[in-house]
Amino acid sequence: MLDYEDQYYKDNINTIVGIDEAGRGPLCGPVVAACCILKKGYKNPNINDSKKLTEKKREEVYKEIIENALDYGIGIVSPKRIDEINILEATKEAMKIALSQLKIDYDLVLIDAVKLNLDKPSISIIKGDAKCECIAAASIIAKVTRDHLMFDISKKYPEYGFEKHKGYGTKSHIEAIKKFGVIEGFYRETFEPIKTLVKNK
């Protein structure tokens, strides 16, 4: 997981930021991006693509990352904003918000798949969350942060089961939407089947 980072550390590159997002695919809730700076040479065998970890393991590793990171940032973009500018642009916006939270300077940004226009050098790596430790760490921060937001929403709207599906379009979630309706301001109205359901209500 450190092969990519090791090849980029050079005389003029001492601090590398990893960036990833969570929540591009769900029908509701925000898209969340996170960036993370790990100490040079820091190795944690538990850090992996957040999708490959169980929920319990993610929570444990999340705490380890927060405790050991030199710095990290989180960016959250609302469903309304997603509808206004589309999910890809909203993801980029969330990533830039996350970067703006960093308190220490950095030399290079490694991004999972997405290309960003930044004032610092950046490299987009396909499936970076499975190849780079700093991107994988960011993916875990983003996923856990978003899951916590969905848990909070599930307390307000228990009938939707957000704590289980996290807003993704599962069968039980679609059935709950048809039964209880679309929560205004929370669903992405440009996403199907929400678009059709809103139009036909």
Backbone as a printed PyTorch tensor [residue, N CA C, xyz], in Angstrom:
tensor([[[  0.8200,  -1.2170,   0.0000],
         [  0.0000,   0.0000,   0.0000],
         [  0.8570,   1.2720,   0.0000]],

        [[  2.1500,   1.1370,   0.2790],
         [  3.0130,   2.3270,   0.3160],
         [  3.8530,   2.4930,  -0.9500]],

        [[  3.7030,   1.5640,  -1.9020],
         [  4.5330,   1.6170,  -3.1200],
         [  4.3770,   2.9420,  -3.8590]],

        [[  3.1350,   3.3890,  -4.0110],
         [  2.8910,   4.6460,  -4.7360],
         [  3.5090,   5.8290,  -3.9890]],

        [[  3.2250,   5.8900,  -2.6960],
         [  3.7740,   6.9980,  -1.9170],
         [  5.2980,   7.0180,  -1.9840]],

        [[  5.9010,   5.8360,  -1.8240],
         [  7.3670,   5.7540,  -1.8160],
         [  7.9730,   6.2680,  -3.1150]],

        [[  7.3220,   5.9870,  -4.2410],
         [  7.8930,   6.4310,  -5.5160],
         [  7.7260,   7.9450,  -5.7320]],

        [[  6.7590,   8.5640,  -5.0080],
         [  6.5410,  10.0030,  -5.1850],
         [  7.3410,  10.8640,  -4.2090]],

        [[  7.7620,  10.2570,  -3.0940],
         [  8.5850,  11.0350,  -2.1630],
         [  9.9300,  11.3300,  -2.8210]],

        [[ 10.2080,  12.5960,  -3.0110],
         [ 11.4720,  13.0220,  -3.6300],
         [ 12.0170,  14.1960,  -2.8320]],

        [[ 13.1060,  14.7650,  -3.3250],
         [ 13.7380,  15.8830,  -2.6140],
         [ 12.7640,  17.0200,  -2.3290]],

        [[ 11.9010,  17.3030,  -3.3250],
         [ 10.9860,  18.4380,  -3.1650],
         [  9.5860,  18.0100,  -2.7240]],

        [[  9.3930,  16.7100,  -2.4830],
         [  8.0810,  16.2260,  -2.0220],
         [  8.2620,  15.4790,  -0.7050]],

        [[  7.8150,  16.1230,   0.3610],
         [  7.9320,  15.5420,   1.7010],
         [  6.5860,  15.2380,   2.3400]],

        [[  5.5440,  15.9090,   1.8480],
         [  4.2100,  15.7480,   2.4500],
         [  3.1900,  15.4430,   1.3600]],

        [[  2.5420,  14.2900,   1.4960],
         [  1.5640,  13.8390,   0.4940],
         [  0.1820,  13.7430,   1.1250]],

        [[ -0.8030,  14.2520,   0.4030],
         [ -2.2070,  14.1770,   0.8410],
         [ -2.9380,  13.1370,  -0.0080]],

        [[ -3.7360,  12.2920,   0.6320],
         [ -4.6220,  11.3750,  -0.0830],
         [ -6.0420,  11.8880,   0.0070]],

        [[ -6.7960,  11.7590,  -1.0870],
         [ -8.2060,  12.2030,  -1.0860],
         [ -9.1080,  11.1180,  -1.6520]],

        [[-10.2750,  10.9570,  -1.0350],
         [-11.3100,  10.0610,  -1.5660],
         [-12.6680,  10.5580,  -1.0960]],

        [[-13.7130,   9.9430,  -1.6400],
         [-15.0810,  10.3400,  -1.2770],
         [-15.9180,   9.1240,  -0.9030]],

        [[-17.0770,   9.3970,  -0.3190],
         [-18.0760,   8.3700,  -0.0290],
         [-19.4390,   8.9500,  -0.3600]],

        [[-20.2640,   8.1490,  -0.9940],
         [-21.6460,   8.5840,  -1.2140],
         [-21.9450,   9.1740,  -2.5740]],

        [[-21.2500,   8.7320,  -3.6100],
         [-21.6030,   9.2180,  -4.9500],
         [-22.8690,   8.5300,  -5.4580]],

        [[-23.0750,   7.2820,  -5.0490],
         [-24.1600,   6.4900,  -5.6160],
         [-25.5120,   6.5200,  -4.9220]],

        [[-25.6030,   6.8760,  -3.6440],
         [-26.8930,   6.8170,  -2.9550],
         [-27.9580,   7.7460,  -3.5460]],

        [[-29.1980,   7.4680,  -3.1890],
         [-30.3340,   8.2740,  -3.6460],
         [-30.5410,   9.4920,  -2.7450]],

        [[-29.9410,   9.4570,  -1.5700],
         [-30.1650,  10.5620,  -0.6340],
         [-28.9360,  10.7920,   0.2260]],

        [[-28.9790,  11.8880,   0.9440],
         [-27.8660,  12.2530,   1.8040],
         [-26.7610,  12.9400,   1.0270]],

        [[-25.7800,  13.4680,   1.7400],
         [-24.7070,  14.2280,   1.0960],
         [-23.6480,  13.3320,   0.4670]],

        [[-22.7980,  13.9370,  -0.3380],
         [-21.5490,  13.2840,  -0.7370],
         [-20.4860,  13.8450,   0.2000]],

        [[-19.6390,  12.9690,   0.7180],
         [-18.6320,  13.3600,   1.6970],
         [-17.2490,  13.0220,   1.1550]],

        [[-16.3550,  13.9760,   1.1950],
         [-14.9670,  13.7370,   0.8020],
         [-14.0710,  13.9470,   2.0080]],

        [[-12.9530,  13.2460,   2.0090],
         [-11.9740,  13.4410,   3.0770],
         [-10.5810,  13.4340,   2.4800]],

        [[ -9.6890,  14.1660,   3.1080],
         [ -8.2810,  14.1140,   2.7270],
         [ -7.4770,  13.8050,   3.9820]],

        [[ -6.3270,  13.1760,   3.7870],
         [ -5.5550,  12.7290,   4.9430],
         [ -4.0580,  12.7950,   4.6480]],

        [[ -3.3080,  13.3060,   5.6100],
         [ -1.8460,  13.3090,   5.5300],
         [ -1.3230,  12.3810,   6.6200]],

        [[ -0.6460,  11.3170,   6.1930],
         [ -0.0350,  10.3880,   7.1310],
         [  1.4600,  10.6990,   7.2360]],

        [[  2.0500,  10.3220,   8.3650],
         [  3.4910,  10.5220,   8.5170],
         [  4.2210,   9.7130,   7.4550]],

        [[  5.3050,  10.2650,   6.9380],
         [  6.1200,   9.5580,   5.9510],
         [  6.6050,   8.2330,   6.5440]],

        [[  6.2930,   7.1360,   5.8340],
         [  6.7140,   5.8200,   6.3120],
         [  5.7400,   5.1630,   7.2780]],

        [[  4.6520,   5.8780,   7.6540],
         [  3.6610,   5.2880,   8.5720],
         [  3.0110,   4.0910,   7.8910]],

        [[  2.9760,   2.9730,   8.5770],
         [  2.4110,   1.7490,   8.0000],
         [  1.3890,   1.1700,   8.9590]],

        [[  0.1710,   1.0100,   8.4690],
         [ -0.8880,   0.3780,   9.2570],
         [ -1.5300,  -0.6900,   8.3790]],

        [[ -1.2790,  -1.9650,   8.6630],
         [ -1.8000,  -3.0490,   7.8210],
         [ -3.3310,  -3.1210,   7.7810]],

        [[ -3.9830,  -2.4370,   8.7300],
         [ -5.4500,  -2.4380,   8.7650],
         [ -6.0680,  -1.4450,   7.7820]],

        [[ -5.2500,  -0.5010,   7.2920],
         [ -5.7790,   0.5030,   6.3660],
         [ -5.9250,  -0.1160,   4.9830]],

        [[ -7.1620,  -0.0950,   4.4790],
         [ -7.4570,  -0.6510,   3.1620],
         [ -8.6510,   0.1050,   2.5980]],

        [[ -8.9810,  -0.1700,   1.3500],
         [-10.1810,   0.3880,   0.7370],
         [-11.3530,   0.2000,   1.7050]],

        [[-12.0500,   1.2920,   2.0290],
         [-13.1260,   1.2360,   3.0400],
         [-14.1950,   0.2090,   2.7040]],

        [[-14.4090,  -0.0410,   1.3990],
         [-15.4420,  -1.0010,   0.9780],
         [-15.0510,  -2.4440,   1.3080]],

        [[-13.7640,  -2.6730,   1.5670],
         [-13.2910,  -4.0310,   1.8620],
         [-13.2890,  -4.3310,   3.3620]],

        [[-13.6440,  -3.3460,   4.1680],
         [-13.6480,  -3.5160,   5.6270],
         [-15.0770,  -3.6320,   6.1430]],

        [[-15.2580,  -4.4070,   7.1850],
         [-16.5810,  -4.4780,   7.8190],
         [-16.8330,  -3.1440,   8.5290]],

        [[-18.0940,  -2.8990,   8.8480],
         [-18.4440,  -1.6420,   9.5110],
         [-17.7040,  -1.4930,  10.8460]],

        [[-17.6430,  -2.5780,  11.5880],
         [-16.9650,  -2.5550,  12.8950],
         [-15.4670,  -2.2620,  12.7140]],

        [[-14.8540,  -2.9250,  11.7300],
         [-13.4200,  -2.7340,  11.4770],
         [-13.1330,  -1.3040,  11.0120]],

        [[-14.0230,  -0.7810,  10.1650],
         [-13.8510,   0.6020,   9.6840],
         [-13.8220,   1.5810,  10.8440]],

        [[-14.7290,   1.3870,  11.8070],
         [-14.7960,   2.2790,  12.9710],
         [-13.4890,   2.2210,  13.7710]],

        [[-12.9540,   1.0190,  13.9410],
         [-11.6970,   0.8500,  14.6860],
         [-10.5380,   1.5440,  13.9620]],

        [[-10.4370,   1.2860,  12.6430],
         [ -9.3300,   1.8380,  11.8630],
         [ -9.4610,   3.3610,  11.7410]],

        [[-10.7070,   3.8290,  11.6550],
         [-10.9770,   5.2750,  11.6160],
         [-10.3340,   5.9630,  12.8230]],

        [[-10.5230,   5.3850,  14.0090],
         [ -9.9540,   5.9660,  15.2330],
         [ -8.4250,   5.9580,  15.1780]],

        [[ -7.8570,   4.8520,  14.6560],
         [ -6.3970,   4.7550,  14.5350],
         [ -5.8610,   5.8410,  13.5890]],

        [[ -6.5680,   6.0500,  12.4840],
         [ -6.1400,   7.0530,  11.4960],
         [ -6.1840,   8.4530,  12.0940]],

        [[ -7.3100,   8.7770,  12.7500],
         [ -7.4810,  10.1130,  13.3450],
         [ -6.3850,  10.3820,  14.3790]],

        [[ -6.0480,   9.3500,  15.1520],
         [ -5.0230,   9.5020,  16.2000],
         [ -3.6210,   9.6880,  15.6160]],

        [[ -3.3570,   9.0670,  14.4570],
         [ -2.0010,   9.0500,  13.8990],
         [ -1.7670,  10.0100,  12.7340]],

        [[ -2.8280,  10.5210,  12.1390],
         [ -2.6700,  11.4180,  10.9830],
         [ -1.9910,  12.7240,  11.3940]],

        [[ -1.1620,  13.2330,  10.5060],
         [ -0.5810,  14.5580,  10.7290],
         [ -1.6570,  15.6270,  10.6090]],

        [[ -2.6080,  15.3720,   9.6950],
         [ -3.7220,  16.3030,   9.4750],
         [ -4.7640,  15.6100,   8.6000]],

        [[ -5.9900,  16.0760,   8.6960],
         [ -7.0370,  15.5740,   7.8010],
         [ -8.1230,  16.6390,   7.6610]],

        [[ -8.9170,  16.5210,   6.5980],
         [-10.0110,  17.4580,   6.3740],
         [-11.2180,  16.7260,   5.8190]],

        [[-12.3980,  17.3040,   6.0360],
         [-13.6520,  16.6930,   5.5770],
         [-14.4720,  17.7370,   4.8340]],

        [[-15.0320,  17.3460,   3.6940],
         [-15.9130,  18.2180,   2.9160],
         [-17.2580,  17.5460,   2.6940]],

        [[-18.3280,  18.2760,   2.9600],
         [-19.6870,  17.7220,   2.8260],
         [-20.4940,  18.6030,   1.8790]],

        [[-21.0870,  17.9650,   0.8570],
         [-21.9090,  18.7060,  -0.1080],
         [-23.3200,  18.1220,  -0.1020]],

        [[-24.3050,  18.9940,   0.0150],
         [-25.7050,  18.5990,   0.2230],
         [-26.3710,  18.0190,  -1.0190]],

        [[-27.4850,  17.2850,  -0.8310],
         [-28.2590,  16.7750,  -1.9640],
         [-28.7310,  17.9000,  -2.8930]],

        [[-29.1070,  19.0400,  -2.3120],
         [-29.5670,  20.1740,  -3.1220],
         [-28.4550,  20.6390,  -4.0640]],

        [[-27.2540,  20.7280,  -3.5320],
         [-26.1070,  21.1480,  -4.3440],
         [-25.7860,  20.0900,  -5.4070]],

        [[-25.9110,  18.8260,  -5.0410],
         [-25.6890,  17.7330,  -6.0050],
         [-26.6430,  17.8850,  -7.1830]],

        [[-27.9060,  18.1950,  -6.8780],
         [-28.9150,  18.3910,  -7.9360],
         [-28.5870,  19.5960,  -8.8110]],

        [[-27.9870,  20.6030,  -8.2140],
         [-27.6720,  21.8380,  -8.9560],
         [-26.5100,  21.6590,  -9.9330]],

        [[-25.4720,  20.9280,  -9.5090],
         [-24.2440,  20.9000, -10.3300],
         [-23.8430,  19.5130, -10.8270]],

        [[-24.5440,  18.4760, -10.4550],
         [-24.3350,  17.0520, -10.7640],
         [-23.3400,  16.4200,  -9.7840]],

        [[-23.3920,  15.1110,  -9.6920],
         [-22.6610,  14.3960,  -8.6420],
         [-21.1450,  14.4790,  -8.8180]],

        [[-20.6610,  14.4700, -10.0470],
         [-19.2090,  14.5580, -10.2530],
         [-18.6690,  15.9080,  -9.7780]],

        [[-19.3510,  16.9980, -10.1890],
         [-18.9090,  18.3320,  -9.7730],
         [-19.0550,  18.5130,  -8.2600]],

        [[-20.1050,  17.9130,  -7.6920],
         [-20.3070,  17.9900,  -6.2370],
         [-19.2010,  17.2340,  -5.4990]],

        [[-18.7650,  16.1200,  -6.0770],
         [-17.6610,  15.3500,  -5.4920],
         [-16.3820,  16.1800,  -5.4980]],

        [[-16.1060,  16.8300,  -6.6280],
         [-14.9180,  17.6940,  -6.7230],
         [-14.9930,  18.8390,  -5.7110]],

        [[-16.1950,  19.4030,  -5.5650],
         [-16.3870,  20.5050,  -4.6150],
         [-16.1130,  20.0340,  -3.1880]],

        [[-16.6280,  18.8460,  -2.8560],
         [-16.4110,  18.2880,  -1.5120],
         [-14.9260,  18.0460,  -1.2670]],

        [[-14.2170,  17.5710,  -2.2950],
         [-12.7800,  17.3190,  -2.1640],
         [-12.0040,  18.6220,  -1.9220]],

        [[-12.4010,  19.6690,  -2.6250],
         [-11.7220,  20.9650,  -2.4410],
         [-12.0220,  21.5570,  -1.0680]],

        [[-13.2410,  21.3450,  -0.5770],
         [-13.5920,  21.7960,   0.7800],
         [-12.7170,  21.0530,   1.7990]],

        [[-12.5800,  19.7350,   1.6060],
         [-11.7550,  18.9310,   2.5190],
         [-10.3150,  19.4490,   2.5410]],

        [[ -9.7630,  19.7110,   1.3630],
         [ -8.3890,  20.2310,   1.2680],
         [ -8.2450,  21.5790,   1.9790]],

        [[ -9.2810,  22.3990,   1.8810],
         [ -9.2280,  23.7360,   2.4990],
         [ -9.1840,  23.6650,   4.0280]],

        [[ -9.5450,  22.5100,   4.5930],
         [ -9.5410,  22.3400,   6.0610],
         [ -8.1360,  22.0750,   6.6200]],

        [[ -7.2110,  21.6600,   5.7400],
         [ -5.8710,  21.2950,   6.2150],
         [ -5.1470,  22.4900,   6.8140]],

        [[ -4.4700,  22.2410,   7.9160],
         [ -3.7520,  23.3110,   8.6110],
         [ -2.2600,  23.2880,   8.2880]],

        [[ -1.7670,  22.1740,   7.7470],
         [ -0.3420,  22.1150,   7.4100],
         [ -0.1780,  22.1000,   5.8890]],

        [[  0.9580,  22.5710,   5.4360],
         [  1.2240,  22.6610,   4.0030],
         [  1.5460,  21.2680,   3.4500]],

        [[  1.3760,  21.1100,   2.1460],
         [  1.6330,  19.8140,   1.5080],
         [  2.2180,  20.0500,   0.1210]],

        [[  2.8530,  18.9910,  -0.4170],
         [  3.5620,  19.1160,  -1.6870],
         [  2.8660,  18.4190,  -2.8520]],

        [[  2.1140,  17.3570,  -2.5570],
         [  1.5000,  16.5500,  -3.6180],
         [  0.1620,  16.0040,  -3.1410]],

        [[ -0.8010,  15.9280,  -4.0690],
         [ -2.1290,  15.3840,  -3.7630],
         [ -2.3550,  14.1380,  -4.6110]],

        [[ -2.6760,  13.0240,  -3.9630],
         [ -3.0360,  11.7860,  -4.6600],
         [ -4.5410,  11.5940,  -4.5030]],

        [[ -5.2450,  11.4810,  -5.6330],
         [ -6.7100,  11.4620,  -5.6280],
         [ -7.2240,  10.1510,  -6.2020]],

        [[ -8.2540,   9.6070,  -5.5740],
         [ -8.8760,   8.3930,  -6.1020],
         [ -9.7160,   8.7330,  -7.3320]],

        [[ -9.2220,   8.3790,  -8.4990],
         [ -9.9380,   8.4380,  -9.7940],
         [-10.2430,   9.8420, -10.3270]],

        [[-10.6930,  10.7460,  -9.4760],
         [-11.1490,  12.0670,  -9.9340],
         [ -9.9540,  12.9780, -10.2460]],

        [[-10.0960,  13.7970, -11.2810],
         [ -9.0720,  14.7980, -11.6000],
         [ -9.5210,  16.1480, -11.0360]],

        [[ -8.6340,  16.7950, -10.2930],
         [ -8.9440,  18.0960,  -9.6990],
         [ -8.0060,  19.1670, -10.2500]],

        [[ -8.5460,  20.3410, -10.4250],
         [ -7.7470,  21.5000, -10.8500],
         [ -7.2880,  22.2160,  -9.5870]],

        [[ -6.0320,  22.0060,  -9.2020],
         [ -5.5240,  22.5550,  -7.9450],
         [ -4.3030,  23.4240,  -8.1820]],

        [[ -3.9410,  24.1960,  -7.1520],
         [ -2.7340,  25.0140,  -7.2740],
         [ -1.4880,  24.2570,  -6.7990]],

        [[ -1.6640,  23.0000,  -6.4230],
         [ -0.5530,  22.1200,  -6.0560],
         [ -0.5400,  20.9230,  -7.0060]],

        [[  0.6050,  20.2700,  -7.2180],
         [  0.6520,  19.0890,  -8.0810],
         [ -0.2950,  18.0030,  -7.5760]],

        [[ -1.0050,  17.3640,  -8.4950],
         [ -1.9310,  16.2980,  -8.1150],
         [ -1.8830,  15.1660,  -9.1410]],

        [[ -2.1310,  13.9630,  -8.6560],
         [ -2.1490,  12.7840,  -9.5220],
         [ -3.4240,  12.0000,  -9.2270]],

        [[ -4.1550,  11.6830, -10.2950],
         [ -5.3690,  10.8690, -10.1720],
         [ -4.9940,   9.4050, -10.3690]],

        [[ -5.3730,   8.5640,  -9.4180],
         [ -5.0260,   7.1420,  -9.4880],
         [ -6.3010,   6.3030,  -9.4900]],

        [[ -6.5110,   5.5430, -10.5700],
         [ -7.6800,   4.6710, -10.6560],
         [ -7.5640,   3.5930,  -9.5730]],

        [[ -8.6710,   3.3940,  -8.8360],
         [ -8.7060,   2.4610,  -7.7050],
         [ -7.5930,   2.7730,  -6.6950]],

        [[ -7.3510,   4.0690,  -6.5220],
         [ -6.3100,   4.5210,  -5.5960],
         [ -6.5490,   4.0810,  -4.1680]],

        [[ -7.8400,   3.8890,  -3.7970],
         [ -8.1450,   3.4860,  -2.4180],
         [ -7.6840,   2.0590,  -2.1220]],

        [[ -7.3470,   1.2960,  -3.1670],
         [ -6.8210,  -0.0610,  -2.9760],
         [ -5.3120,  -0.1200,  -3.2190]],

        [[ -4.7190,   1.0310,  -3.6070],
         [ -3.2980,   1.0480,  -3.9730],
         [ -2.4450,   1.9500,  -3.0800]],

        [[ -3.0500,   2.9970,  -2.5400],
         [ -2.2950,   3.9870,  -1.7490],
         [ -2.8400,   4.0650,  -0.3280]],

        [[ -1.9400,   3.9900,   0.6290],
         [ -2.3840,   4.0210,   2.0210],
         [ -3.0590,   5.3520,   2.3770]],

        [[ -2.5190,   6.4620,   1.8770],
         [ -3.1110,   7.7650,   2.2420],
         [ -4.5070,   7.9420,   1.6290]],

        [[ -4.7270,   7.4020,   0.4160],
         [ -6.0600,   7.4760,  -0.1990],
         [ -7.0170,   6.5400,   0.5370]],

        [[ -6.5310,   5.3420,   0.8750],
         [ -7.3610,   4.3870,   1.6280],
         [ -7.7720,   4.9810,   2.9790]],

        [[ -6.8360,   5.6760,   3.6340],
         [ -7.1470,   6.3270,   4.9170],
         [ -8.2300,   7.3830,   4.7300]],

        [[ -8.1180,   8.1620,   3.6510],
         [ -9.1340,   9.1770,   3.3560],
         [-10.4860,   8.5290,   3.0680]],

        [[-10.4650,   7.3820,   2.3840],
         [-11.7210,   6.6920,   2.0540],
         [-12.4300,   6.2310,   3.3240]],

        [[-11.6500,   5.7990,   4.3110],
         [-12.2360,   5.3440,   5.5870],
         [-12.8170,   6.5340,   6.3580]],

        [[-12.0880,   7.6400,   6.3970],
         [-12.6040,   8.8400,   7.0850],
         [-13.9110,   9.3020,   6.4310]],

        [[-13.9250,   9.3410,   5.0950],
         [-15.1230,   9.7970,   4.3700],
         [-16.3100,   8.8630,   4.6160]],

        [[-16.0630,   7.5650,   4.5320],
         [-17.1470,   6.5830,   4.6850],
         [-17.7220,   6.6030,   6.1030]],

        [[-16.8480,   6.6050,   7.0960],
         [-17.3210,   6.6020,   8.4910],
         [-18.0580,   7.9010,   8.8090]],

        [[-17.5330,   9.0260,   8.3210],
         [-18.1990,  10.3200,   8.5470],
         [-19.6070,  10.2940,   7.9500]],

        [[-19.7190,   9.8090,   6.7240],
         [-21.0350,   9.7690,   6.0680],
         [-21.9700,   8.7950,   6.7790]],

        [[-21.4550,   7.6340,   7.1710],
         [-22.2820,   6.6640,   7.8930],
         [-22.8390,   7.2650,   9.1810]],

        [[-22.0170,   8.0250,   9.8900],
         [-22.4730,   8.6660,  11.1250],
         [-23.6050,   9.6610,  10.8400]],

        [[-23.4860,  10.3990,   9.7470],
         [-24.5490,  11.3410,   9.3590],
         [-25.8480,  10.5890,   9.0680]],

        [[-25.7250,   9.4460,   8.3830],
         [-26.9210,   8.6620,   8.0440],
         [-27.5430,   8.0360,   9.2970]],

        [[-26.7090,   7.6560,  10.2540],
         [-27.2280,   7.1350,  11.5280],
         [-28.0440,   8.2180,  12.2370]],

        [[-27.5380,   9.4420,  12.2340],
         [-28.2500,  10.5530,  12.8740],
         [-29.6120,  10.7720,  12.2080]],

        [[-29.6320,  10.6940,  10.8830],
         [-30.8830,  10.8970,  10.1390],
         [-31.8520,   9.7420,  10.4080]],

        [[-31.3110,   8.5340,  10.6030],
         [-32.1750,   7.3710,  10.8530],
         [-32.9370,   7.5030,  12.1670]],

        [[-32.3610,   8.2650,  13.1070],
         [-33.0660,   8.4770,  14.3830],
         [-34.2910,   9.3660,  14.1910]],

        [[-34.1810,  10.2880,  13.2370],
         [-35.2920,  11.2050,  12.9580],
         [-36.3490,  10.5440,  12.0730]],

        [[-35.8820,   9.6850,  11.1770],
         [-36.7940,   8.9990,  10.2350],
         [-36.5540,   7.4870,  10.2940]],

        [[-36.9090,   6.8500,  11.4140],
         [-36.6070,   5.4190,  11.5840],
         [-37.2780,   4.5020,  10.5650]],

        [[-38.3940,   4.9590,  10.0090],
         [-39.1550,   4.1020,   9.0840],
         [-38.4310,   3.8490,   7.7560]],

        [[-37.4020,   4.6410,   7.4670],
         [-36.6950,   4.4940,   6.1810],
         [-35.5240,   3.4970,   6.2400]],

        [[-35.0480,   3.1790,   7.4260],
         [-33.9430,   2.2170,   7.5540],
         [-32.5920,   2.7280,   7.1000]],

        [[-32.3530,   4.0310,   7.2430],
         [-31.0910,   4.6170,   6.7720],
         [-29.8560,   4.0040,   7.4370]],

        [[-30.0290,   3.5420,   8.6940],
         [-28.8790,   2.9700,   9.4090],
         [-28.3810,   1.6890,   8.7400]],

        [[-29.2590,   1.0580,   7.9340],
         [-28.8670,  -0.1880,   7.2530],
         [-28.3250,   0.0830,   5.8530]],

        [[-29.1080,   0.7880,   5.0210],
         [-28.7150,   0.9480,   3.6050],
         [-27.9280,   2.2290,   3.3250]],

        [[-27.8610,   3.1390,   4.3010],
         [-27.0950,   4.3950,   4.1760],
         [-27.5220,   5.2630,   2.9860]],

        [[-28.7570,   5.0570,   2.5160],
         [-29.2620,   5.8960,   1.4240],
         [-29.1520,   5.2720,   0.0500]],

        [[-28.5050,   4.1140,  -0.0480],
         [-28.4020,   3.4350,  -1.3500],
         [-29.7630,   2.8620,  -1.7560]],

        [[-29.9170,   2.6330,  -3.0430],
         [-31.2210,   2.2230,  -3.5790],
         [-31.5380,   0.7490,  -3.4320]],

        [[-31.5190,   0.2580,  -2.2120],
         [-31.8650,  -1.1410,  -1.9630],
         [-33.3800,  -1.3390,  -2.1240]],

        [[-33.7810,  -2.5890,  -2.2240],
         [-35.2110,  -2.9040,  -2.3860],
         [-36.0240,  -2.3520,  -1.2080]],

        [[-35.5180,  -2.5670,   0.0070],
         [-36.2580,  -2.1030,   1.1980],
         [-36.3450,  -0.5730,   1.2380]],

        [[-35.2990,   0.0940,   0.7560],
         [-35.2950,   1.5550,   0.7400],
         [-36.3230,   2.0820,  -0.2710]],

        [[-36.3370,   1.4880,  -1.4620],
         [-37.2990,   1.9110,  -2.5000],
         [-38.7290,   1.7110,  -2.0040]],

        [[-38.9570,   0.5900,  -1.3270],
         [-40.3020,   0.3030,  -0.7810],
         [-40.6890,   1.3470,   0.2740]],

        [[-39.7140,   1.7420,   1.1110],
         [-39.9770,   2.7580,   2.1460],
         [-40.3040,   4.1120,   1.5080]],

        [[-39.6030,   4.4520,   0.4280],
         [-39.8610,   5.7240,  -0.2730],
         [-41.2820,   5.7280,  -0.8360]],

        [[-41.6620,   4.6040,  -1.4530],
         [-43.0060,   4.5110,  -2.0470],
         [-44.0930,   4.5810,  -0.9740]],

        [[-43.7800,   4.0610,   0.2070],
         [-44.7610,   4.0450,   1.2880],
         [-44.8320,   5.3760,   2.0340]],

        [[-43.6560,   5.9670,   2.3280],
         [-43.6130,   7.1600,   3.1800],
         [-43.3080,   8.4570,   2.4230]],

        [[-42.9160,   8.3350,   1.1610],
         [-42.6460,   9.5230,   0.3670],
         [-41.1920,   9.9660,   0.3990]],

        [[-40.9010,  11.0110,  -0.3640],
         [-39.5540,  11.5720,  -0.4760],
         [-39.3970,  12.6980,   0.5490]],

        [[-38.3820,  12.5980,   1.3950],
         [-38.1380,  13.6470,   2.3970],
         [-37.5280,  14.8490,   1.6690]],

        [[-38.2230,  15.9510,   1.7090],
         [-37.7790,  17.1400,   0.9650],
         [-36.4300,  17.6560,   1.4750]],

        [[-35.5560,  17.9700,   0.5470],
         [-34.2480,  18.5080,   0.8800],
         [-33.2200,  17.4650,   1.2420]],

        [[-33.6410,  16.2120,   1.2910],
         [-32.7430,  15.1470,   1.6950],
         [-32.4310,  14.1920,   0.5410]],

        [[-33.4000,  14.0540,  -0.3500],
         [-33.2050,  13.1710,  -1.5080],
         [-32.6300,  13.9310,  -2.6970]],

        [[-31.9110,  13.1940,  -3.5450],
         [-31.3330,  13.7710,  -4.7650],
         [-32.3690,  13.6540,  -5.8770]],

        [[-33.0180,  14.7560,  -6.1810],
         [-34.1730,  14.7130,  -7.0750],
         [-33.8040,  14.5730,  -8.5490]],

        [[-32.5100,  14.6280,  -8.8690],
         [-32.0770,  14.3770, -10.2520],
         [-31.7130,  12.9020, -10.4540]],

        [[-31.7230,  12.1100,  -9.3650],
         [-31.4140,  10.6860,  -9.4460],
         [-32.6990,   9.8910,  -9.6520]],

        [[-32.6390,   8.8650, -10.4980],
         [-33.7650,   7.9370, -10.6050],
         [-33.6270,   6.8630,  -9.5280]],

        [[-34.7580,   6.3420,  -8.9800],
         [-36.1470,   6.6400,  -9.3610],
         [-36.7470,   7.8590,  -8.6550]],

        [[-35.9440,   8.6190,  -7.8980],
         [-36.4640,   9.7770,  -7.1550],
         [-37.0720,  10.8030,  -8.1180]],

        [[-36.3850,  11.0460,  -9.2160],
         [-36.8470,  12.0240, -10.2170],
         [-38.2670,  11.7160, -10.6660]],

        [[-38.5170,  10.4500, -10.9830],
         [-39.8490,  10.0270, -11.4500],
         [-40.8710,  10.0880, -10.3180]],

        [[-40.4650,   9.6500,  -9.1140],
         [-41.3820,   9.6570,  -7.9870],
         [-41.8110,  11.0730,  -7.6060]],

        [[-40.8650,  12.0140,  -7.6570],
         [-41.1760,  13.4180,  -7.3370],
         [-42.1070,  14.0100,  -8.4080]],

        [[-41.8280,  13.6760,  -9.6620],
         [-42.6120,  14.1970, -10.7790],
         [-44.0570,  13.6930, -10.7370]],

        [[-44.2140,  12.4500, -10.2650],
         [-45.5430,  11.8310, -10.2730],
         [-46.3360,  12.0100,  -8.9870]],

        [[-45.7320,  12.6700,  -8.0060],
         [-46.4480,  12.7560,  -6.7210],
         [-47.5770,  13.7830,  -6.7800]]])
